[in-house]
């Protein structure tokens, strides 16, 4: 599988098979995230891998009642150990860096026959309390990981000329 195949096949999976993710596949996904680039190579990301069924079930409430979060055999809790440094463009580095790492992981998951879903709808304080994450750490995203029980159809995308212009803003 090449990168464009993984990109075109990736879907937001909200239904998972009751089947564990093999250790070697989980490690391959985590390694893809570890190798991601980051601003100034700070690598502020930290990941809590939640596999315990009882803990995953408790995470459903912290994820605004999204049941599939508890049904996935693995939930990656993407965190940042950060001082909140902003890049010279004015944007904080850590959410962008964590997103790049998660994107690497989501594409590697596709290659491994696994599915993921980006979850930004959660209660950060509840996730921290449940997982014992210190107050100084930011929880950026949750990402369920597992074998898809179904494959959603592709979602519509804007045409290239609706999102790209050249040399100056032209909309």
C-alpha positions as CSV (number, residue, x, y, z in Angstrom):
1,X,0.0,0.0,0.0
2,X,1.3,3.4,-0.9
3,X,0.6,6.7,1.0
4,X,-2.1,7.9,-1.4
5,X,-3.9,4.5,-1.0
6,X,-3.9,4.9,2.8
7,X,-5.1,8.5,2.5
8,X,-7.9,7.6,0.2
9,X,-9.0,4.5,2.2
10,X,-8.9,6.2,5.6
11,X,-12.3,6.7,7.2
12,X,-13.6,7.8,10.6
13,X,-14.5,4.4,12.1
14,X,-17.2,4.4,14.7
15,X,-17.9,0.6,14.9
16,X,-15.2,-1.9,15.8
17,X,-15.0,-5.7,15.8
18,X,-14.7,-7.4,19.1
19,X,-11.1,-8.4,18.3
20,X,-7.8,-7.4,20.0
21,X,-5.2,-5.4,18.1
22,X,-2.0,-7.5,17.8
23,X,1.0,-6.1,19.7
24,X,3.1,-5.8,16.6
25,X,0.4,-3.8,14.8
26,X,-0.1,-1.5,17.8
27,X,3.7,-1.0,18.0
28,X,3.9,-0.2,14.3
29,X,1.2,2.4,14.7
30,X,2.9,4.0,17.7
31,X,6.2,3.9,15.9
32,X,4.7,5.9,13.0
33,X,3.7,8.5,15.5
34,X,7.1,8.6,17.2
35,X,8.8,9.3,13.8
36,X,6.6,12.3,13.0
37,X,8.2,15.7,12.7
38,X,7.6,18.4,15.3
39,X,8.5,22.1,15.7
40,X,12.1,22.5,16.8
41,X,12.0,18.7,17.2
42,X,10.5,19.2,20.6
43,X,8.4,16.0,20.4
44,X,6.1,17.2,23.1
45,X,3.6,14.4,22.4
46,X,2.9,11.7,25.0
47,X,0.4,8.8,24.5
48,X,-1.6,6.8,27.0
49,X,-2.6,3.5,25.4
50,X,-5.8,2.4,27.0
51,X,-6.6,-1.3,26.5
52,X,-8.2,-2.3,29.7
53,X,-12.0,-3.0,29.0
54,X,-13.2,-1.4,32.2
55,X,-11.1,1.7,31.7
56,X,-12.3,2.0,28.1
57,X,-15.9,1.7,29.3
58,X,-15.4,4.5,31.8
59,X,-13.9,6.7,29.0
60,X,-17.3,6.7,27.2
61,X,-18.7,9.2,29.7
62,X,-15.6,11.4,29.4
63,X,-16.0,11.2,25.6
64,X,-19.5,12.8,25.8
65,X,-21.3,9.4,25.7
66,X,-19.7,8.2,22.4
67,X,-20.1,4.4,22.9
68,X,-17.8,3.4,20.2
69,X,-14.9,4.9,22.2
70,X,-15.4,2.1,24.8
71,X,-16.0,-0.6,22.1
72,X,-12.7,-0.1,20.3
73,X,-10.0,-2.5,21.7
74,X,-7.5,0.4,22.0
75,X,-8.0,4.1,22.8
76,X,-4.9,6.3,22.2
77,X,-5.0,9.3,24.4
78,X,-2.9,11.9,22.8
79,X,-1.3,14.3,25.2
80,X,1.3,17.1,25.2
81,X,3.9,17.8,27.8
82,X,4.3,21.4,26.9
83,X,5.2,24.9,28.1
84,X,2.7,26.3,25.6
85,X,5.4,27.7,23.4
86,X,4.2,29.5,20.3
87,X,5.9,29.3,17.0
88,X,7.0,32.6,15.4
89,X,3.7,32.6,13.3
90,X,1.8,33.0,16.6
91,X,0.3,29.5,16.8
92,X,1.0,27.1,19.7
93,X,3.2,24.2,18.5
94,X,1.9,21.4,20.6
95,X,-1.6,20.9,19.1
96,X,-0.1,20.9,15.6
97,X,2.7,18.6,16.4
98,X,0.3,16.1,18.2
99,X,-2.0,16.2,15.1
100,X,0.9,15.4,12.8
101,X,1.8,12.5,14.9
102,X,-1.8,11.2,15.1
103,X,-2.1,11.6,11.3
104,X,1.0,9.4,10.8
105,X,-0.6,6.9,13.2
106,X,-4.0,7.0,11.5
107,X,-2.4,6.3,8.1
108,X,-0.2,3.5,9.4
109,X,-3.4,2.0,11.0
110,X,-5.0,1.9,7.5
111,X,-2.0,0.1,6.2
112,X,-2.3,-2.5,9.0
113,X,-6.0,-3.1,8.3
114,X,-7.1,-1.1,11.3
115,X,-9.4,1.9,11.7
116,X,-9.3,5.1,13.8
117,X,-11.4,8.1,14.5
118,X,-10.3,11.5,15.6
119,X,-12.2,12.5,18.8
120,X,-12.1,16.1,20.0
121,X,-15.5,15.9,21.8
122,X,-14.4,14.9,25.3
123,X,-14.1,16.4,28.8
124,X,-10.4,17.0,29.3
125,X,-10.7,17.2,33.1
126,X,-12.6,13.9,33.2
127,X,-10.1,12.1,31.0
128,X,-7.2,13.4,33.2
129,X,-8.9,12.3,36.4
130,X,-9.7,8.9,35.0
131,X,-6.2,8.2,33.7
132,X,-4.2,10.0,36.4
133,X,-2.8,12.5,33.9
134,X,-1.2,15.5,35.8
135,X,-2.8,19.0,35.5
136,X,0.3,20.3,33.7
137,X,-0.3,17.9,30.7
138,X,-2.7,18.8,27.9
139,X,-5.0,16.1,26.5
140,X,-5.3,17.0,22.8
141,X,-7.2,14.2,21.2
142,X,-8.6,10.7,21.7
143,X,-8.2,8.1,19.0
144,X,-10.0,4.8,19.1
145,X,-8.1,2.1,17.3
146,X,-9.2,-1.4,16.1
147,X,-10.6,-3.5,13.3
148,X,-13.5,-1.8,11.6
149,X,-16.8,-3.6,11.8
150,X,-17.9,-1.7,8.7
151,X,-16.4,0.6,6.2
152,X,-18.2,3.9,5.7
153,X,-18.5,5.4,2.2
154,X,-16.2,8.2,1.3
155,X,-17.4,11.6,2.3
156,X,-17.7,14.4,-0.2
157,X,-14.7,16.7,-0.6
158,X,-14.4,20.2,-2.1
159,X,-13.0,20.5,-5.5
160,X,-9.3,21.6,-5.8
161,X,-10.2,25.0,-7.2
162,X,-12.3,25.6,-4.1
163,X,-9.4,25.2,-1.7
164,X,-6.3,26.1,-3.7
165,X,-5.2,29.4,-5.2
166,X,-1.7,30.4,-6.4
167,X,0.6,33.2,-5.6
168,X,-2.1,35.3,-3.7
169,X,-5.4,35.0,-2.0
170,X,-8.0,34.9,-4.8
171,X,-11.4,34.3,-3.2
